Amino acid sequence: MFQLGCASRVCFRNEILSGLTVALALVPEAVAFAFVADVPAMVGLYAAFMVGLLAAIFGGRPGMISGATGSMAVVMVALVADHGVEYLFATVVLTGLLQMTAGVLRLGKFIRIVPHPVMLGFVNGLAIVILLSQLQHFQVGPDDAKQWMADTVLWTFLGLIVLTMVIIQYLPKLTTAIPSSLAAIVVVSLLVIGLDIDTTTVGNLSSLQGSLPDFHIPDVPWNLETLKIILPYAVILAAIGLIESLLTLNLIDDLTNTRGRGNRECVGQGIANTVTGLFGGMGGCAMIGQSMININSGGHQRLSAVAAALFLLSFILFGYQLIEQIPLAALVGVMFIVVMATFEWSSLRVIGKVPGSDVFVLVLVSAVTVVTDLAIAVIVGVIVSALVFAWEHAKQISVQHYIDDNGSKIYELSGPLFFASVKHFRDFFHPATDPDDVIIEFQDSRVVDHSAIEAIDNLAEKYIKAGKTLHLRHLSPECRGLLKKAGNLVEVNVLEDPKYHVADDQLA
């Protein structure tokens, strides 16, 4: 059941003020991310309001802020350019349905398998993609004849960007009473208006309107051809949204020493995106930066996120004319600061201090993110990390052998037996020259997968053809269960020593 989470007047006040701070910081980023996705500013503002409100109500992490994000916006560019904004709305609806399905199937727990180097590559790649997406704003002219800025126009644009970045970077050292990004936007806007500086503003690129979003079924053909177009984008957006949301959830868990509900967050994000797509929004997910602002401002409950969304709505309804006056250079400056904050600079310092495979995965994920998209990059990173892990563990298997008092040859196996180590496993044994009775000791080993079962079965067949007997001894309960499930796939004898008890992981 939804609860605001406040039982005292002090908590209520802190949550409201924190929500106001977040809302003020959300406005420029929502507009900037809309331009990243190449959609009207209102599409980003509506998404920031609706995703923020619905994710706060139905999500699994109190205090987390959601809205339009750069990680999803960079994926939307190609779809909007090729098919138009209506296809984007349909894609966002499908994205939400996929995310709700992931929550119902309880897939949120799989975020745990994402290695740290993959996460570093993810955020670094995201920062690079956002940076590259800002280069289009250095071009002027009609869409079919864009030219790079030059001379006075370029230097004016660069000067306003630098001024914005300086204010955002250094104002917090003087005061934290207002969000530095908001202060930078206000100062640069007043400077442009007061000095009548000729530069591009939000109003030049997108017309805003002070109204509530209308229910709007995407104007696309509802057929298989449309599904073929939007499904790949929806899958990628759903994956990116859930990855970033669940990572933000884990981060807030660590900061607050509490525990969010990952699967509920998947459902909440899905509801938010589905509804947003039906009301003309670009969709979104959890926002790491805004969530940190909220937590640091004292907003730990759902009330702060709800308040942020409602404050943002009031800005949309009553302050849209002011938003139109914002210089584009100020928004680019905000995004450059976002890039600097997103890029994990510490990842450069770990080069040479961590295994080379981790550095390779970090760089690979960053490169794949820039070349393709974030979801594919994370999947590639997880796969490569898993292969590296398998390769390293495959080398850990070893064996010692001797002849016991009964004349049986004992092979004492050490290390995991799985698909990557079966080649080494086969090389340890010599059916042609071994005695008639052979025992493999599994006290320090584990049978992990079907490849291991098949390797044991093949080895047993070789001993049978040689007229010899193969026994397996001291299998763990898990290994015996795996072999029992395999049934007659494995023709070996399992020996049990009544004086020996295999350690049970469940009791450890």
HUBEL-V30121 format. One record per residue. N is the residue number from 0. RES is the residue in three letters. SS is DSSP state (~ for helix, > for strand, _ for the rest). Layout:
# HUBEL-V30121
N&RES&SS + N&RES&SS
This chain:
# HUBEL-V30121
0&MET&_ + 1&PHE&_ + 2&GLN&_ + 3&LEU&_ + 4&GLY&_ + 5&CYS&_ + 6&ALA&_ + 7&SER&_ + 8&ARG&~ + 9&VAL&~ + 10&CYS&~ + 11&PHE&~ + 12&ARG&~ + 13&ASN&~ + 14&GLU&~ + 15&ILE&~ + 16&LEU&~ + 17&SER&~ + 18&GLY&~ + 19&LEU&~ + 20&THR&~ + 21&VAL&~ + 22&ALA&~ + 23&LEU&~ + 24&ALA&~ + 25&LEU&~ + 26&VAL&~ + 27&PRO&~ + 28&GLU&~ + 29&ALA&~ + 30&VAL&~ + 31&ALA&~ + 32&PHE&~ + 33&ALA&~ + 34&PHE&~ + 35&VAL&~ + 36&ALA&_ + 37&ASP&_ + 38&VAL&_ + 39&PRO&_ + 40&ALA&~ + 41&MET&~ + 42&VAL&~ + 43&GLY&~ + 44&LEU&~ + 45&TYR&~ + 46&ALA&~ + 47&ALA&~ + 48&PHE&~ + 49&MET&~ + 50&VAL&~ + 51&GLY&~ + 52&LEU&~ + 53&LEU&~ + 54&ALA&~ + 55&ALA&~ + 56&ILE&~ + 57&PHE&~ + 58&GLY&_ + 59&GLY&_ + 60&ARG&_ + 61&PRO&_ + 62&GLY&_ + 63&MET&_ + 64&ILE&_ + 65&SER&> + 66&GLY&> + 67&ALA&_ + 68&THR&_ + 69&GLY&~ + 70&SER&~ + 71&MET&~ + 72&ALA&~ + 73&VAL&~ + 74&VAL&~ + 75&MET&~ + 76&VAL&~ + 77&ALA&~ + 78&LEU&~ + 79&VAL&~ + 80&ALA&~ + 81&ASP&~ + 82&HIS&~ + 83&GLY&_ + 84&VAL&~ + 85&GLU&~ + 86&TYR&~ + 87&LEU&~ + 88&PHE&~ + 89&ALA&~ + 90&THR&~ + 91&VAL&~ + 92&VAL&~ + 93&LEU&~ + 94&THR&~ + 95&GLY&~ + 96&LEU&~ + 97&LEU&~ + 98&GLN&~ + 99&MET&~ + 100&THR&~ + 101&ALA&~ + 102&GLY&~ + 103&VAL&~ + 104&LEU&_ + 105&ARG&_ + 106&LEU&_ + 107&GLY&~ + 108&LYS&~ + 109&PHE&~ + 110&ILE&~ + 111&ARG&~ + 112&ILE&~ + 113&VAL&_ + 114&PRO&_ + 115&HIS&~ + 116&PRO&~ + 117&VAL&~ + 118&MET&~ + 119&LEU&~ + 120&GLY&~ + 121&PHE&~ + 122&VAL&~ + 123&ASN&~ + 124&GLY&~ + 125&LEU&~ + 126&ALA&~ + 127&ILE&~ + 128&VAL&~ + 129&ILE&~ + 130&LEU&~ + 131&LEU&~ + 132&SER&~ + 133&GLN&~ + 134&LEU&~ + 135&GLN&~ + 136&HIS&~ + 137&PHE&~ + 138&GLN&> + 139&VAL&> + 140&GLY&_ + 141&PRO&_ + 142&ASP&~ + 143&ASP&~ + 144&ALA&~ + 145&LYS&_ + 146&GLN&> + 147&TRP&> + 148&MET&_ + 149&ALA&_ + 150&ASP&~ + 151&THR&~ + 152&VAL&~ + 153&LEU&~ + 154&TRP&~ + 155&THR&~ + 156&PHE&~ + 157&LEU&~ + 158&GLY&~ + 159&LEU&~ + 160&ILE&~ + 161&VAL&~ + 162&LEU&~ + 163&THR&~ + 164&MET&~ + 165&VAL&~ + 166&ILE&~ + 167&ILE&~ + 168&GLN&~ + 169&TYR&~ + 170&LEU&~ + 171&PRO&~ + 172&LYS&~ + 173&LEU&_ + 174&THR&_ + 175&THR&_ + 176&ALA&_ + 177&ILE&_ + 178&PRO&_ + 179&SER&~ + 180&SER&~ + 181&LEU&~ + 182&ALA&~ + 183&ALA&~ + 184&ILE&~ + 185&VAL&~ + 186&VAL&~ + 187&VAL&~ + 188&SER&~ + 189&LEU&~ + 190&LEU&~ + 191&VAL&~ + 192&ILE&~ + 193&GLY&~ + 194&LEU&_ + 195&ASP&_ + 196&ILE&_ + 197&ASP&_ + 198&THR&_ + 199&THR&_ + 200&THR&> + 201&VAL&~ + 202&GLY&~ + 203&ASN&~ + 204&LEU&~ + 205&SER&_ + 206&SER&_ + 207&LEU&_ + 208&GLN&_ + 209&GLY&_ + 210&SER&_ + 211&LEU&_ + 212&PRO&_ + 213&ASP&_ + 214&PHE&_ + 215&HIS&_ + 216&ILE&_ + 217&PRO&_ + 218&ASP&_ + 219&VAL&_ + 220&PRO&_ + 221&TRP&_ + 222&ASN&_ + 223&LEU&~ + 224&GLU&~ + 225&THR&~ + 226&LEU&~ + 227&LYS&~ + 228&ILE&~ + 229&ILE&~ + 230&LEU&~ + 231&PRO&~ + 232&TYR&~ + 233&ALA&~ + 234&VAL&~ + 235&ILE&~ + 236&LEU&~ + 237&ALA&~ + 238&ALA&~ + 239&ILE&~ + 240&GLY&~ + 241&LEU&~ + 242&ILE&~ + 243&GLU&~ + 244&SER&~ + 245&LEU&~ + 246&LEU&~ + 247&THR&~ + 248&LEU&~ + 249&ASN&~ + 250&LEU&~ + 251&ILE&~ + 252&ASP&~ + 253&ASP&~ + 254&LEU&~ + 255&THR&~ + 256&ASN&_ + 257&THR&_ + 258&ARG&_ + 259&GLY&_ + 260&ARG&_ + 261&GLY&~ + 262&ASN&~ + 263&ARG&~ + 264&GLU&~ + 265&CYS&~ + 266&VAL&~ + 267&GLY&~ + 268&GLN&~ + 269&GLY&~ + 270&ILE&~ + 271&ALA&~ + 272&ASN&~ + 273&THR&~ + 274&VAL&~ + 275&THR&~ + 276&GLY&~ + 277&LEU&~ + 278&PHE&_ + 279&GLY&_ + 280&GLY&_ + 281&MET&_ + 282&GLY&_ + 283&GLY&_ + 284&CYS&> + 285&ALA&> + 286&MET&_ + 287&ILE&~ + 288&GLY&~ + 289&GLN&~ + 290&SER&~ + 291&MET&~ + 292&ILE&~ + 293&ASN&~ + 294&ILE&~ + 295&ASN&~ + 296&SER&_ + 297&GLY&_ + 298&GLY&_ + 299&HIS&_ + 300&GLN&_ + 301&ARG&~ + 302&LEU&~ + 303&SER&~ + 304&ALA&~ + 305&VAL&~ + 306&ALA&~ + 307&ALA&~ + 308&ALA&~ + 309&LEU&~ + 310&PHE&~ + 311&LEU&~ + 312&LEU&~ + 313&SER&~ + 314&PHE&~ + 315&ILE&~ + 316&LEU&~ + 317&PHE&~ + 318&GLY&_ + 319&TYR&~ + 320&GLN&~ + 321&LEU&~ + 322&ILE&~ + 323&GLU&_ + 324&GLN&_ + 325&ILE&_ + 326&PRO&> + 327&LEU&~ + 328&ALA&~ + 329&ALA&~ + 330&LEU&~ + 331&VAL&~ + 332&GLY&~ + 333&VAL&~ + 334&MET&~ + 335&PHE&~ + 336&ILE&~ + 337&VAL&~ + 338&VAL&~ + 339&MET&~ + 340&ALA&~ + 341&THR&~ + 342&PHE&_ + 343&GLU&_ + 344&TRP&_ + 345&SER&~ + 346&SER&~ + 347&LEU&~ + 348&ARG&~ + 349&VAL&_ + 350&ILE&_ + 351&GLY&_ + 352&LYS&_ + 353&VAL&_ + 354&PRO&_ + 355&GLY&~ + 356&SER&~ + 357&ASP&~ + 358&VAL&~ + 359&PHE&~ + 360&VAL&~ + 361&LEU&~ + 362&VAL&~ + 363&LEU&~ + 364&VAL&~ + 365&SER&~ + 366&ALA&~ + 367&VAL&~ + 368&THR&~ + 369&VAL&~ + 370&VAL&~ + 371&THR&_ + 372&ASP&_ + 373&LEU&~ + 374&ALA&~ + 375&ILE&~ + 376&ALA&~ + 377&VAL&~ + 378&ILE&~ + 379&VAL&~ + 380&GLY&~ + 381&VAL&~ + 382&ILE&~ + 383&VAL&~ + 384&SER&~ + 385&ALA&~ + 386&LEU&~ + 387&VAL&~ + 388&PHE&~ + 389&ALA&~ + 390&TRP&~ + 391&GLU&~ + 392&HIS&~ + 393&ALA&~ + 394&LYS&_ + 395&GLN&_ + 396&ILE&_ + 397&SER&> + 398&VAL&> + 399&GLN&> + 400&HIS&> + 401&TYR&> + 402&ILE&> + 403&ASP&_ + 404&ASP&_ + 405&ASN&_ + 406&GLY&_ + 407&SER&_ + 408&LYS&> + 409&ILE&> + 410&TYR&> + 411&GLU&> + 412&LEU&> + 413&SER&> + 414&GLY&> + 415&PRO&> + 416&LEU&> + 417&PHE&_ + 418&PHE&_ + 419&ALA&_ + 420&SER&_ + 421&VAL&~ + 422&LYS&~ + 423&HIS&~ + 424&PHE&~ + 425&ARG&~ + 426&ASP&~ + 427&PHE&_ + 428&PHE&_ + 429&HIS&_ + 430&PRO&_ + 431&ALA&_ + 432&THR&_ + 433&ASP&_ + 434&PRO&_ + 435&ASP&_ + 436&ASP&> + 437&VAL&> + 438&ILE&> + 439&ILE&> + 440&GLU&> + 441&PHE&> + 442&GLN&> + 443&ASP&> + 444&SER&> + 445&ARG&> + 446&VAL&> + 447&VAL&_ + 448&ASP&_ + 449&HIS&~ + 450&SER&~ + 451&ALA&~ + 452&ILE&~ + 453&GLU&~ + 454&ALA&~ + 455&ILE&~ + 456&ASP&~ + 457&ASN&~ + 458&LEU&~ + 459&ALA&~ + 460&GLU&~ + 461&LYS&~ + 462&TYR&~ + 463&ILE&~ + 464&LYS&~ + 465&ALA&_ + 466&GLY&_ + 467&LYS&_ + 468&THR&> + 469&LEU&> + 470&HIS&> + 471&LEU&> + 472&ARG&> + 473&HIS&_ + 474&LEU&_ + 475&SER&_ + 476&PRO&~ + 477&GLU&~ + 478&CYS&~ + 479&ARG&~ + 480&GLY&~ + 481&LEU&~ + 482&LEU&~ + 483&LYS&~ + 484&LYS&~ + 485&ALA&~ + 486&GLY&~ + 487&ASN&~ + 488&LEU&~ + 489&VAL&_ + 490&GLU&_ + 491&VAL&_ + 492&ASN&> + 493&VAL&> + 494&LEU&> + 495&GLU&_ + 496&ASP&_ + 497&PRO&_ + 498&LYS&_ + 499&TYR&_ + 500&HIS&_ + 501&VAL&_ + 502&ALA&_ + 503&ASP&_ + 504&ASP&_ + 505&GLN&_ + 506&LEU&_ + 507&ALA&_
